[in-house]
Amino acid sequence: MRIAVIGQSLFGQEVYKELRKEGHTIVGVFTIPDKDGKADPLAAQAEKDGVPVFKFPRWRLKGQGIPEVVDKYKAVGAELNVLPFCSQFIPMEVIDHPKHGSIIYHPSLLPRHRGASAINWTLIHGDKKGGFTVFWADDGLDTGPILLQRECDVEPDDTVNTIYKRFLFPEGVKGTVEAVRMIAAGTAPKIKQPEEGATYECIQKKDNVKIDWNQPAEAIHNWIRGNDKVPGAWAEVDGQKVTFYGSTLVDNGTAANGKPLEIPGASKPGMVTKAGLVLFGNDGKSLLVKNLQFEDGKMINAAQYFSAGSSAAVELSEEEKAFAEQMRAVWKSILSNVDQIDDSTDFFKSGAASMDVVRLVEEVKLRASDLQLQNEDVYMATTFQEFIQMCVRKLRGEDGEEELVVDYVEKNVNNMTVKIPHQLFINGEFVDAEGGKTYKSINPTDGQAICDVSLAQIPDVERAVAAAKEAFEEGEWGKMNPRDRGKLMYKLADLMEQHQEELATIETIDSGAVYTLALKTHVGMSIQTFRYFAGWCDKIQGCTIPINQARPNRNLTFTKKEPIGVCAIVIPWNYPLMMLAWKTAACLAAGNTVVLKPAQVTPLTALKFAELTARVGFPKGVVNILPGSGALVGQRLSDHPEVRKLGFTGSTEIGKHIMKSCAVSNVKKVSLELGGKSPLIIFSDCDLDKAVRMGMSSVFFNKGENCIAAGRLFVEQSLHDTYVQRVVEEVKKMKIGDPLDRSTDHGPQNHKAHLDKLVEYAQTGVKEGARLVCGGKQCDRPGFFFEPTIFTDVEDHMFLAIEESFGPIMIISKFKEGDVDGVLKRANATEYGLASGVFTRDISKALYVSEKLQAGTVFVNTYNKTDVAAPFGGFKQSGFGKDLGQDALNEYLKTKAVTIEY
C-alpha cells in the first residue's frame, strides 16, 4: 500500500522502518519541525532513505485545516495514514482522506485511559493489566473503532519507562505493523468502543501532581511511579519543592533504620536510610524512594539527603583535567545553543533532553571505558562542575562505596588493553593464596605464560566456605527480597555485556577458543543465562496440597522451595565462563551462596567475573572463586561438612569419585554432567548439505572440546562414501590459526596434556585398523594445534568407537540400508547418554529414533542448538541433574512441607 506516516519519535521511526520492510511504499513522512537544529528520529531516518519529509508546525488554525498544508498532504496520494505517535492535531479531512482511512497507536486498553497521559494513568490507578490499542483515528478523543489490542501484566514496581521498554514499545511496533497487514488483507475489524469502563484523564502537568500523603502506601507509590520521570510527583520538604523518583514497595516487615525526615502532611516522618528514603502511607505500610530532585534541578540519591553538598571538591590531576576538557567539548556539541560551557552550566536548564542523557553516557563510555555511568548519574550531577567531580570520584573508586582493590595483569592484545585479576576472590576481596603459592596460566596459541595465578590451598577453602556461610545465614544476601536479587543479576548481565569484548579476549588467550565463537557463545550465552535466571528469582514457589486427614480435621499443607545454603561448583576447561554461568546463575537465582573452583588451566574469566560481581554490588561472600587443583580444592569442597550442594561438570571418572566423597562427608546434594560419546545417525534420505554442515559442527565446534560433540557418526551405507567425500572437502577448507584472527575456523587445543592425549588417541585408532582419512597429528607450528581429523571404517569393538576423544576427531561408521533398529542398538551400546542426533526427512523415522535414543538431549536435523530455557543433562554414566531451564533451579533448592492444623 501507499502509506503516509504521520508522527514522530523513535517509536515512529521503528514503525516506519518495519512498514518499509513489509514492502509498503511510504509516500510521505509528516512530522514536527527540527528542535535546536536536530531532526526528529523519524524525520532523520526518512531523509536518509530519500522519502519525502514534511515538517509542519501545525495542521490547523482555529480548528480548521490550513489549506496549503492539507493540499501538500493530499498530493502524496496516500491510501492509508499510520499515526504511530503523534502530538499534533490532525484535521478530519486528512484523517478521512485516504482510501483506507487512518489508524493510530494508543498506549492503553481503550476505552480505559483515553487521553495523552494513558501510560501514567495505568500506573496511577494501579491497573493489573496494561497494553495498547490500534484504533481507527477520530477527531482526537481516542473514541474511534478498535482494530487491534494487546495486553500485558503490570508489575507492582513497573514505571512508565520499564513498561514502555518491556512491552509497549517492542510489541507496539509489531502490533501497528500487524494492523497494517490486516488492512492490506481486507481483514481489519472495526469494533465500536464500549462506554462501560471508559475514562478520560487530564494530561499530567507539574502543578497538579503534588503528592497527597493521606492515602495508603500503595496509592502513594502508584502516584509517584505513574509520574516518573515526567512530570515528576512532588511534595514540600524543608520549605522547598522536592520531586520523588524511583519508588518501590517495601516489605512491611522490613525495619527502617535511619534518620527521620519531617514531611508536612505525612502520617509519620520519612526515614533516610542506606537504601533510600522510606515513606509511609496512612495504613502504616511503606515504600522506598531512590532519588530526589530539588527546585534548582539538582538530583541526588535519596540516601544522601542529609549529606548532599557536603563533599569537598576533588583536585584534578593533569590526566583528569584532560578528560574534563574532552567532556567540555562533548557538552558543547550536545548543547549547541550555549556559547560557552563553564563550571556552572546546567545540562538540563541549557536545553538537554532525555535522549541527550543517553548520548552523554555513551560519549563518556567512549572516552573512559572504566567509567560506567547510568542515566540517573547525569540527573544527579546537572552542572558541568558537579558532573566532572562525579566522574572523577567514580574513576578513583571514591563514589561512596568501599573501593575494590584489584592487582591487575594488563595485556595489550586484540586491539585493546585487557585487565586480568589473578588472585583468589574470597569474601568480596582479591587475596593471595595461603603461603603466596602461584602457578602459571598458559596461552595455548603459543605455549607462553599469560600470568601467575594464585593457587588455592586448604586454608583458603576454609575461609571461602566460612564467608559463603556467613553471607547466607547472617548477611544481606540471605535477607534480600527475591526481586532485588533478580535486579542484581540483571545488573551483572548488563555489566558483563559492557565487558563482552574483554571477557571474550581473555577467554580466547586462556582457553584457545576462536574469538568470534568466544564472543557469541562463551560470553554471549553466559550473559543470556544470567538474564534468564534473573527472571526466575521472584517466581520460585511451592504449592498447597489436600492431605488425607483434611476431614474431619482442619489441616493446611503447603510446600516451600528454599535455597540449600553454601554450594560448591567445580567446572571444566572447555567453556570456562559459560560453564560458570550455567551453574552459578541458577544457584544464585535460588538464593544460595557459591564457592567455585574453575579448571586449573583456565581460571582467568572466572576471576574477571568475580570482579564484575563486586562492581555491581553483590554482597561480600556471596561469590567466591578459588583457582587450584582438583585433587586439593575440589576434594576439600566435596568433603566439606558446611557445603550442602556440589555441582560438577567433567569426566565420569572424577564424577564417580566426587559422588562418593559427597556421600561419605555429609550426604550433600550432587548434580553431575559427565562424559559423552554422543551418537549422530545420518540416514540416506537426509538433506545432505545440511547433514554435512551440521555434522561438521557436531564434531569440530569449539575445536571438538564440546561435551555434546558427536563422538560417533553412523552413516547409512548408500550415503557413506559421498558423505565422507563431502566432509573431507569441508575439512580441507578450514583455516587453522591464531584464534584472535576473525577469519580463523580452528584454534589450538586447550592445553598441552590434552593435545598429547589426542595424538595418542589418533595413533591408537590407526593401530586398531580404522582408516585415517585426514589429519591425525599435531600441526607444525607453535602452540597446541591439532589437525581436524576424520576416521572411517570404525568397528564397534575399537577404542575409537567406545572412548570419547573430546577433540576435533570425526569417527564414522556405516550401517546397513534401512536397518533402523540395528543402528539404534549400536548407538545405544554405550555407557554414556549425554546427547545424540538424527538426520532424516522422514518425520516418522525421526520421531521413532528420537524416542529410542538413550540420551538427555536429542537433536533432529540440527546439532549443538542449546538454549538457556531448555534443560541440559545426561543419562546413564553421563550423569544426572540438569543445567539450564526451570529444571536447573530444582538442583539448587530444597522442598519443605508444612502442615498446619487449625
Buried (B, 14 or more C-beta within 10 A) or exposed (E): BBBBBBBBBBBBBBBBBBBBEBEBEBBBBBBBEEEEEBBBBBBBBBEEEEBBBBBBEEBBEEEEBBEEBBEBBBEBBBBBBBBBBBEBEBBBBBBEBBEBBBBBBBBBBBBBBBBBBBBBBBBBBBBEEBBBBBBBBBEBEBBBBBBBBBEBEBBEBBBBBBBBEEBBBEBBBEBBBBBBBBBBEEEBEEEEBEEEEBBBBEEBEBEEBBBEBEBBBBBBBBBBBBBBBEBBBBBEBEEEBBBBBBBBBBEEEBEBEBEEBEBEEBBBBBBBBEBBBBBBBBBEBBBBBBBBBBEEBBBBBBBBBEEBEEEEEBEBEEEBEEBBEBBBEBBBEBBEEBEEBEEEBBBBEBBBEBEBBEBBBEBBBEBBBEBBBEEBBBBBBBBBBBBBBBBBBBBEBEEEEEEBEBEBBEBEBBEEEBBBBBBBBBBBBBBBBBEEBBBEBBBBBBEEEBBBBBBBBEEBBBBBBBBBBBBBEEBBBBEBBBBBBBBBBBBBBBBBBBBBBBBBBBBBBBBBBBBBBBBEBBBBBBBBBBBBBBEBBBEBEBEEBEEEEEEEEEBBBBBBBBBBBBBBBBBBBBBBBBBBBBBBBBBBBBBBBBBBBBBBBBBBBBBBBBBBBBBBEBBBBBBBBBBBBBEBBBBBBBBBEBBBBBBBBBBBEBBBBBBEBBEEBEEBBBBBBBBBBBBBBBBBBBEBEEBBBBBBBBBBBBBBBBBBBBBBBBBBEBBBEEBBEBBBEBBEEBEBBBBBBEEBBBBBBBBBEBBBBBBEBBEBBEEBEBEBBBBBEBBEEEBBBBBBBBBBBBEEEBBBBBBBBBBBBBBBBBBEEEBBEEBBEBBBEBEBBBBBBBBBEBEEBBEBBBEBBBBBBBBBBEBBEBEBEEBBBBBBBBBBBBBBBBBBBBBBBBEEEEEEEE
